Amino acid sequence: MRLQEEERKILINLRLNNAKTTLEEVFFLAQNQKWRTAANRLYYACYYAAGALLVGYEITAHTHTGIMNQLGLHFVTKGLISLEQGKFYRGLFYLRQSGDYDDWFEIKDTDILPRMEPAKNFIETIEKLIHEKDVESSK
């Protein structure tokens, strides 16, 4: 189902707001040393942003790995998102998977704290790409 332009913009804004709000949760969780939950929220903050980007470019993906693959195909391979950020996002996915489903996997502060600023940068990069697309579309 193809979204109308206004619906698309609303969905993009909703997902970007979810990304930013979820990233704020990570800071609260880190303060309280809730590392497993912080890993989950860190991934989802970036996931919401990645989803917004795909909507902005009218690219469809139905799964988490689908979003990762589409992000790589349409943005990382074209240099719009750095290879480092692409690997970062993929790494968050695997960290979250391990934290959510592997009872024996321990997540520590050293898994979360160094990833907080790159997550913020990832979301900002995506916002910039969405803005550039909107500017280009309005010409």
Secondary structure, 3 states (H helix, E strand, C coil): CCCCHHHHHHHHHHHHHHHHHHHHHHHHHHHCCCHHHHHHHHHHHHHHHHHHHHHHCCCCCCCHHHHHHHHHHHHHCCCCCCHHHHHHHHHHHHHHHHHHHCCCCCCCHHHHHHHHHHHHHHHHHHHHHHHHHHHHHCC
